[in-house]
Amino acid sequence: MYISILFLFVFLEIGSFGQEPGGKVTSIYVDEYGHQWFGTDRGLLRKFGDVWKSYNIQGGTPIEVNFIKGRIDLISELWIGTTTGIIKINYSSSNIDSSKIFNSINTGFQSDNIKGIDFDNEKNVYFATPRGIGIYANSVWRFYTKLRDVFKNDFTSAGVIGDTIFLGTFGEGVARIFKSADGYSGASSYIPPWSALPGDSITCILIDSKRNQWYGTTKGIVRHSNNEAKEGWDLIFTNELPNLHINYLAEDKQGNIWIGTMNGLSKLNNDLKTITTWNRCNGLPSDTINTIFIDKDQSVWIGTNNGVSHFSQSTFTNTNTSNYTKNFVLF
């Protein structure tokens, strides 16, 4: 009887919440027209009011999107990291006007699996990949497989403050490099026990409005408010979170930090004391939170393993994105 009940529970769990192709939402961006972009495991979606468009590339299986980053200083441009390279698009209010596809063939990158993207104030673009870091600067592509003091090359995420680039790694903490007129140098790292990182595998990086660094790891989160490796590690959360494996971090206008975990969504109030958590029992379509985007009206878009949810006025409105990834147009 126990085995039968257990089997029934597993069946109901898979049947009710199992991931459908196109249902995994990995990245979200809301553009200047108020339209939503969703990266999924079966391509890129854009929602115009009640109208959906799905985009993909010519031939092969549908692309799997890892990351979407919109240019803050240049509107109508998106950089999209996928498992098979980079797509740069320019768009208008109703269409994609132009697109360029970059991969290991035309960039010299040693990996096409783009995990993280960020920009500096000079419009240079930084890419984190499992085989090294890529840089697009002054129309030139560069790729580095090794950095001094960082022995592995499995990079997971990127964040930029001024001329300092922070790169999350899988297994060696945070790599830090400096940009100068002569190029990139001064690589160093934050890694336990020489820093207060709760774990050495970094899953995401957030640079907040006060220029603090927030690091999500597989063992919790930490805020770093100093440039010194051993100082300024002033905030670590463990027991208050629904899961210590952090997938994403975002900041709203009030300075609250939104935390996506493997077992629910949390909000850390700007008092740095109060944490509120939501999961499927509260209306989310899945407990696995992959990405978060704060809209201009301060509502929250949440990408999960079972579609996207829009959290507004204390209510979750869920959409099964797999319904819209079946018929696509080509870039």
N, C-alpha and C positions, 0 to 999 in steps of 0.2 A: 504493500500500500504506500509506504514512504517513497519508494522509487517511482511509482505512478504519479504521485503528487508532485514530486520534483520534476519529472518529465513534463507534466502539464504546465508547471510554472515556467520552465525554460521555453516551451513552445509558445506560451502566451507572450513572454518577453520578446522573443524574436518576431512573432507575428505582429505585435502591436508597435514595437519600437525598432525593429530591425532596419538597418540601413539599406535604402534602395539606391540604385545608380542615379547620381545627380542629386541625391538628398543630403550629401555631406557638404556643408557650407564652410569653407576654409578661410574666406576673407570677404570683407564688406567695405564699400566706399560709397558715400553719398556726394554727388557732384553739385556744381554751382546752380544747376537747374532744378535741384531737388529730386533727381532721379537716383535710384539705388542700383548699385552694381554688386553682384554676388559671384564670388569665385567658388566653383564647385568641383567635385571629382569628375564631372563630365562637361566641363567648359565654363564659359563666362555668361552670366545673365545680366540684363539691364531691364529695370522695371520703370515704365513711363505711366504713372497713374495706375490704371488697371491693365495696361498693355505690357506684355513680356516679350523680350527678344533674347534669343540664345545665339551665341557666337562660338565658332570653332574654326580649326584650321583644315586645310585641304588634305584629304587622305588619312589613312590610318585610324586608330581608335581616338575617341574624343580626348582632348587635352585635360589634364588634371591641374587645376589652378592651386598654387600654394599661397600666393600673396599678391595683394593689390595695393599700390601706393600712388596717390595723386599728388601732382606737383603743387605745393603751396604757393610758390612764386610765379607759376605759369599755369593759367587755367586751361581746362579742356585737354589735358594730357595725363595719361595713365601709363604706369609701368607695371606689367603683370608678370610675376614669376610663376613658372609652371614646372612640371617634372621633365619637360623636354625643351626648355629654353626660356627666353624672354620675349614678350610681346609689348611693343610700345605703340600706343594708339593716340590719335587725336580725334576728338568727337565734337559734334554739335548738339543742339537741343534734341534731335531726333535720330541721329545716325552716327556711326563710326565713319569719319571722313577719310582717314588714312591709317595704315598700320604697317609696322615693320617687325619682322621676326628675326631674332638674334639667337644663335646657338653656338656650340663648340666649333662649328665649321667656319663661321664668319666673324667670330670674336677672339678665338684663341683660348677661350675658357676650357678648363679640363673637366668641367661638370656642367650638365644642362639642368640639374635639379636645383632650382633657385628657391631657397628657404626664406630669405629675408631681404628687404630692400630699404634703404634710407637715402636722404639727400643732404648735402651740406649747403651753406649759404652762397656757394659759387656755382650751384646747379650741377655739381658732380654727383654721380650715383654710385652707391655701394651695394654689392650683392654678396650675401652669405650662401655658401654651398657646402655640401658634404666633402668636397675635395679642395677647398681653399676659398679665397675671397676674390671677387671681381670688382673692378673700378672702371667706370666710364667717365673720363675727364677730358675736356677739350677735344671731343670727337675721337678720342683714342681709347681703345679697350686694353686693360691690363688684368693679369691674373697672377695671384701669389699663392703658392701651395704651402709655404712655410713662413712663419714669422718668428723672429728672435724671442726666446723664452716661451714660445708656444710650440710644442713639438708635434702635436697632432694637427690635422688640417680639416677636421669636421666642424664647420661653422654652421650655426643654426639661426642666427638673428643679428640685426645691426641697429645701432643707434648713433646719432651724431650730435655733438655739442661744439659749435664753432669749428675749430681745426682739430678736434679730437674725435676719433672714430672708435666706438666700443663694439666689440664683436663677441657674441655668445658662442661658446664651443660646447661640444658634447664630450665632456670628460676632463676638460682642462680650464674650467672657469671662464673668465672674461679676458679677452685680448684687447689691448689698447694701443692704437697707433696714432701718430701725429702727422698732420699734413703741413708741409712747409713749401717755400718757393722752389726748393730743390727736389721735391717729391714726398715720399712717405718714409718715416723713420721712427726710431724711438720706441719700438715695440716692447711692451711689458704686459704683465698679466695680473689679474686678481684670482687667487685660487686658495681654497682652504689648505692648511690652517692659517695661512698668512693674511687672509681676509676673513670677514664674518659671513661669507656666502654659506647658506645652509647646505648647498650641494655643489658639486663641480660640473654638473650638466645643466647648461643654461637653455631654457626653452623660449624665452622672449625677453625683450628689452623695452622699457618705456622711459623716455626723457620727459619729465613733467614740466609744467609751466614755470616752475621755479628752478629749472635746470638740474633737479635731482635725478639720479639714475635709479630706476627700479628694475630689479632682475627677478624674473620668474625662473624657477628651477624645478627639477623633479622631486625636490624635498622642501618646497616652500618658497616664500618671497622675502626680499630684503630691499631696503632703501639705502642708497649710498649718497651722502650729501657732502662729500669731500673728494678732492682729487688725489689724496694720498691712499695708498693701498691698504694701510693698516688703521686708518681713522675714518670716522664718519659713518660707520655701519650702525645706524641708530634705530632700526626698526625691522624686526623679524616676527612673522606670524606662523604659528604652528597649529595649536589646538583649536583655534577659532575657525579654521577653514574646513570646508567639506571634504577636501582632498588636497594633499600636499603637492601633487603633480599639477603645476600651473601651465596652462596653455596660452593665455593671453592676458595683457594688462592694458587698461585704457583710463584716461582721466577726463572727467566732465568739467564744465565751466566753474562749478563750485569747488573744485579741487578734490572731489571724491574719487577714489580709485576703484575701478570695476575690475573684477578678477574672474577670469574664466578657468575652471578647473576640470578635471576628469569626472567630477561628481557633483557639479552644480555651479551656479553663478553667485558671486558674492560682491557686495559693495562695502568698501572701507570708507567711512565718513571722514571728512577733512579734519575732524578732531583727532584722528589717528587712534581712536579708542573703540569705536562701535563698528561691528561687522554685521551685515544682514545677508542672509543666504536664501536663494530660491532653487528649486529643482522641479522635477516632473510633477511632484505632488502639488506645486504651486502654479502649474500651468505651462511650464516649459515643455517643448516637444521631445527633449532628450537631456540627460544629465551631462553629456559630454559637450563642453563649451569650447569651440575651436577659435572663435574670434569675436570681437566686440567693436562696435562703432558708435560714437556719440554724435547724434544729429544736431543741427543748429538749434532746434527747439528743445534740446537736451533730452529728447527721448532716446532710447537705447535699442540698437539693432544687435541681435545675438545670432551668430552662426553656430549651428549644432550638427550632430551626426544624423539628425532627422529633420532637416529643413532649417528655415530661418524664423526667428521670433522678433516681434517689435514690441518693446515694453514702453507703454505710454499711459500716464494717469493710473499707475498701479495695476495695469492689465496687460497680459501677454496675448498678442495676436499672432498666431502661427500660420506659416505657409509651407506646404510640401513642395520644395523646389524641384523635386524629381518629375513633377508634372510638366515642367517647362523646359527641360533639357533634352527632350526627345527630337524635336524638329529645330535644326539650327541653320543659320546662315554662315557663310565663310568670311573670315577676315580678308 
